[in-house]
Amino acid sequence: MAAAVPNSALTGDSERPGLHRWYALVRGLSITVTLAFLAAVLLAPLATVFAMALAHGLAAYARTFTDPYTLAAVRLTLLTALVVVPINTVFGLAAAWAIGKFEFRGKSVLITLIDLPLAISPVISGMVFVLLFGLHGWFGAWLQEHEISIVFALPGIMLATMFVTFPYVARELIPLMEQLGNDEEEAAITLGAGAWLTFFRVTLPKIRWGLVYGMVLCNARAMGEFGAVSVVSGHIRGLTNTMPLHIEILYNEYNFVGAFAVASLLTLLAAVTLLVKTLVERTGYRRR
């Protein structure tokens, strides 16, 4: 007499091919929708930037970067990122160390303050610095008496950029610090290591990939910041115009080739930043 086969097993075997086909259909549809969305929203605009930049040939494209105002905008953008990223890196390390390793009163308030620039408009951030350091601001009269220029000058641009970018390193490191815990640091201190030695020999090697990742994000935002810098810069050509501001001026002057040429350079810098980010992620995953 043949053994009875449960109906559930037969049903499962019969439904399994259909279930696989359904998963394959959903997967293919999801991939198609994602690629179509990226092509329409991301790839098409980027292709347009390079097409417009090269519309009049390589000679016209290269001529854009012989303009002294364009070169000044490029230098100012790179200088701002060169100053802002290290400062925000030090701040991010200190903030992540304090929040991730210690318990203290006001910890939640500190976390909220770190997230504040991500929640408010960059234009409002710029207006805050005008209110503080502008000619009619709280410290404007004192700054004028001592011949110190912040708003409509390089310090204002760096302060505004620093304000909108300082959460990136900290927010990348805080969850990582909390996840790692304090066991290894406490063991090192028990064995006689000092605070600085423990940080550089124990903590920093464990967070280095997260640190680099946060620095990459901070650098990308610093180079592309427009709103806050636009408010505090004064749009002085050759002095306080960063690359995003210079692109706007060229576009408003109907110099489309020049505007898109500078935009293409900014896009290439962003692409290099993303490439570094990808390499850091892959290296970090391999090390883990």
C-alpha positions as CSV (number, residue, x, y, z in Angstrom):
1,M,0.0,0.0,0.0
2,A,1.5,3.4,-1.0
3,A,2.2,5.9,1.7
4,A,0.0,8.9,1.8
5,V,1.5,12.2,0.8
6,P,0.4,15.3,2.8
7,N,-1.6,17.8,0.8
8,S,0.5,20.6,2.2
9,A,3.7,19.2,0.7
10,L,2.0,18.7,-2.7
11,T,0.6,22.2,-2.5
12,G,4.0,23.6,-1.6
13,D,5.8,21.9,-4.4
14,S,3.2,23.0,-6.9
15,E,3.2,26.6,-5.8
16,R,7.0,27.0,-5.5
17,P,7.7,27.5,-9.3
18,G,4.9,30.1,-9.4
19,L,6.3,31.8,-6.4
20,H,9.8,31.9,-8.0
21,R,8.3,33.4,-11.1
22,W,6.5,36.0,-9.1
23,Y,9.7,37.0,-7.2
24,A,11.6,37.2,-10.6
25,L,8.8,39.4,-12.0
26,V,8.9,41.7,-9.0
27,R,12.7,41.9,-9.0
28,G,12.8,42.7,-12.7
29,L,10.2,45.3,-12.4
30,S,11.9,47.0,-9.4
31,I,15.2,47.1,-11.3
32,T,13.6,48.5,-14.4
33,V,11.8,51.2,-12.4
34,T,15.0,52.1,-10.5
35,L,17.1,52.4,-13.7
36,A,14.4,54.4,-15.5
37,F,14.1,56.8,-12.6
38,L,17.9,57.2,-12.4
39,A,18.2,57.7,-16.1
40,A,15.5,60.4,-16.1
41,V,16.4,62.2,-12.9
42,L,20.2,61.8,-12.7
43,L,21.9,60.6,-15.9
44,A,20.0,62.7,-18.3
45,P,20.7,66.0,-16.5
46,L,24.3,65.1,-16.1
47,A,24.6,64.3,-19.7
48,T,23.0,67.6,-20.6
49,V,25.6,69.4,-18.5
50,F,28.5,67.9,-20.4
51,A,26.7,68.3,-23.8
52,M,26.1,72.0,-23.2
53,A,29.6,72.5,-21.9
54,L,31.0,71.0,-25.1
55,A,28.4,72.5,-27.5
56,H,30.9,74.9,-29.1
57,G,33.9,72.6,-29.0
58,L,36.8,71.9,-26.8
59,A,38.4,75.3,-27.5
60,A,35.5,77.2,-26.1
61,Y,35.3,74.8,-23.1
62,A,39.0,75.3,-22.3
63,R,38.7,79.0,-22.8
64,T,36.3,79.2,-19.9
65,F,39.1,78.1,-17.5
66,T,41.4,80.8,-18.7
67,D,39.0,83.5,-17.3
68,P,40.5,85.0,-14.1
69,Y,37.1,85.1,-12.4
70,T,36.6,81.4,-13.1
71,L,40.0,80.5,-11.8
72,A,39.4,82.6,-8.7
73,A,36.1,80.8,-8.1
74,V,37.8,77.4,-8.4
75,R,40.6,78.4,-6.0
76,L,38.1,79.8,-3.5
77,T,36.0,76.6,-3.6
78,L,39.0,74.3,-3.1
79,L,40.5,76.6,-0.4
80,T,37.2,76.6,1.5
81,A,37.0,72.8,1.4
82,L,40.6,72.5,2.4
83,V,40.0,74.6,5.6
84,V,36.5,73.4,6.5
85,V,36.9,69.7,6.2
86,P,39.8,69.3,8.7
87,I,38.1,71.6,11.2
88,N,34.8,69.6,11.0
89,T,36.8,66.4,11.2
90,V,38.3,67.4,14.5
91,F,34.9,68.5,15.8
92,G,33.3,65.3,14.6
93,L,35.8,63.2,16.3
94,A,35.5,65.1,19.6
95,A,31.7,65.1,19.5
96,A,31.5,61.4,18.6
97,W,34.0,60.5,21.3
98,A,32.0,62.4,23.9
99,I,28.6,61.1,22.8
100,G,29.6,57.6,22.0
101,K,31.8,56.8,25.0
102,F,30.4,58.9,27.9
103,E,27.1,59.6,29.7
104,F,26.5,63.2,30.7
105,R,23.7,65.6,31.3
106,G,22.6,67.3,28.1
107,K,23.7,64.6,25.8
108,S,20.4,64.5,23.9
109,V,20.5,68.3,23.5
110,L,24.0,68.1,22.0
111,I,22.9,65.5,19.5
112,T,19.9,67.7,18.6
113,L,22.2,70.7,18.1
114,I,24.5,68.6,15.8
115,D,21.5,67.7,13.7
116,L,20.3,71.3,13.5
117,P,22.0,72.3,10.2
118,L,20.4,69.3,8.5
119,A,17.0,70.5,9.5
120,I,17.1,74.2,8.7
121,S,17.4,75.9,5.3
122,P,21.0,76.9,4.3
123,V,19.7,80.4,3.5
124,I,18.6,80.8,7.1
125,S,22.1,79.7,8.2
126,G,23.6,82.5,6.1
127,M,21.2,85.0,7.4
128,V,22.2,84.1,11.0
129,F,25.8,85.1,10.2
130,V,24.7,88.3,8.6
131,L,22.7,89.1,11.8
132,L,25.7,88.4,13.9
133,F,28.6,89.8,11.9
134,G,27.0,92.2,9.3
135,L,27.4,95.9,9.4
136,H,24.1,96.3,11.4
137,G,24.5,93.0,13.2
138,W,25.2,92.3,16.8
139,F,29.0,92.5,16.4
140,G,29.1,94.6,13.3
141,A,30.1,97.9,14.9
142,W,32.9,96.3,16.9
143,L,34.2,94.5,13.8
144,Q,34.1,97.7,11.8
145,E,36.0,99.6,14.5
146,H,38.8,96.9,14.4
147,E,38.7,96.7,10.6
148,I,37.7,93.0,10.6
149,S,35.6,91.7,7.7
150,I,33.6,88.6,8.1
151,V,30.4,89.0,6.1
152,F,31.1,89.6,2.3
153,A,34.6,88.2,2.8
154,L,36.4,84.9,3.0
155,P,35.9,84.3,6.8
156,G,32.1,84.5,6.3
157,I,32.2,82.0,3.5
158,M,34.2,79.6,5.5
159,L,32.0,80.0,8.6
160,A,28.8,79.5,6.6
161,T,30.2,76.4,4.9
162,M,31.5,75.1,8.2
163,F,28.0,75.5,9.8
164,V,26.1,73.5,7.1
165,T,28.7,70.7,6.9
166,F,29.8,70.0,10.5
167,P,27.1,67.3,11.2
168,Y,28.5,64.9,8.5
169,V,31.6,63.6,10.2
170,A,29.9,63.5,13.7
171,R,26.8,61.7,12.5
172,E,28.9,59.1,10.7
173,L,31.0,58.4,13.8
174,I,28.5,58.6,16.6
175,P,26.6,55.3,15.8
176,L,29.9,53.6,15.1
177,M,31.3,54.7,18.5
178,E,28.2,53.6,20.3
179,Q,28.3,50.2,18.5
180,L,31.9,49.5,19.3
181,G,31.5,50.1,23.1
182,N,34.3,50.7,25.6
183,D,35.7,47.3,26.4
184,E,38.9,47.6,24.4
185,E,39.6,51.1,25.6
186,E,39.1,50.1,29.2
187,A,41.4,47.2,28.8
188,A,44.1,49.5,27.3
189,I,43.8,51.9,30.1
190,T,43.9,49.1,32.7
191,L,47.2,48.0,31.1
192,G,48.6,51.5,31.6
193,A,47.9,53.3,28.3
194,G,47.2,57.0,28.5
195,A,44.1,58.7,26.9
196,W,45.9,59.8,23.7
197,L,47.7,56.5,23.2
198,T,44.4,54.6,23.7
199,F,42.7,56.9,21.2
200,F,45.4,56.6,18.4
201,R,46.2,52.9,19.0
202,V,42.8,51.4,19.9
203,T,39.9,53.7,18.9
204,L,41.1,55.4,15.7
205,P,42.0,52.1,13.9
206,K,38.5,50.8,14.5
207,I,36.7,54.0,13.2
208,R,39.1,55.0,10.4
209,W,36.8,54.0,7.5
210,G,33.8,55.7,9.0
211,L,35.9,58.7,9.6
212,V,37.1,58.8,5.9
213,Y,33.5,58.3,4.8
214,G,32.3,61.2,6.8
215,M,35.1,63.4,5.5
216,V,34.2,62.5,1.9
217,L,30.6,63.5,2.5
218,C,31.7,66.7,4.2
219,N,34.0,67.6,1.4
220,A,31.3,67.0,-1.3
221,R,28.8,69.3,0.5
222,A,31.5,72.0,1.2
223,M,32.3,72.2,-2.5
224,G,28.7,72.3,-3.7
225,E,27.2,74.6,-1.0
226,F,25.2,77.4,-2.5
227,G,22.4,78.8,-0.2
228,A,24.4,79.8,2.9
229,V,27.4,81.0,0.9
230,S,25.2,83.1,-1.4
231,V,23.8,85.0,1.6
232,V,27.2,85.9,3.2
233,S,29.4,86.2,0.1
234,G,28.1,89.5,-1.4
235,H,28.7,88.0,-4.9
236,I,31.9,89.9,-5.5
237,R,33.5,88.4,-8.7
238,G,37.0,87.3,-8.3
239,L,36.9,87.6,-4.5
240,T,33.9,85.9,-2.8
241,N,32.3,83.9,-5.6
242,T,32.6,80.1,-5.2
243,M,32.0,77.8,-8.1
244,P,28.3,77.4,-7.5
245,L,27.8,81.2,-7.3
246,H,30.0,81.7,-10.4
247,I,27.8,79.2,-12.3
248,E,24.7,81.2,-11.4
249,I,26.3,84.5,-12.6
250,L,27.4,83.0,-15.9
251,Y,24.0,81.5,-16.5
252,N,22.2,84.8,-15.8
253,E,24.6,86.5,-18.2
254,Y,23.5,83.9,-20.9
255,N,27.0,82.6,-21.0
256,F,25.7,79.0,-21.2
257,V,28.9,77.4,-22.4
258,G,30.9,79.0,-19.5
259,A,28.2,78.1,-16.9
260,F,28.0,74.5,-18.0
261,A,31.7,74.2,-18.3
262,V,32.2,75.3,-14.7
263,A,29.3,73.0,-13.7
264,S,31.0,70.1,-15.5
265,L,34.1,70.7,-13.5
266,L,32.1,70.7,-10.2
267,T,30.4,67.5,-11.4
268,L,33.8,65.9,-12.0
269,L,35.0,66.9,-8.6
270,A,31.8,65.4,-7.1
271,A,32.4,62.2,-9.2
272,V,35.9,61.9,-7.8
273,T,34.5,62.4,-4.3
274,L,31.9,59.6,-4.9
275,L,34.7,57.4,-6.3
276,V,36.7,57.8,-3.2
277,K,33.6,57.1,-1.1
278,T,33.1,53.8,-3.1
279,L,36.7,52.8,-2.7
280,V,36.5,53.5,1.1
281,E,33.4,51.4,1.4
282,R,34.8,48.5,-0.4
283,T,38.1,48.6,1.5
284,G,36.2,48.9,4.8
285,Y,34.0,45.9,4.0
286,R,37.1,43.8,3.0
287,R,38.9,44.7,6.2
288,R,35.8,43.8,8.2
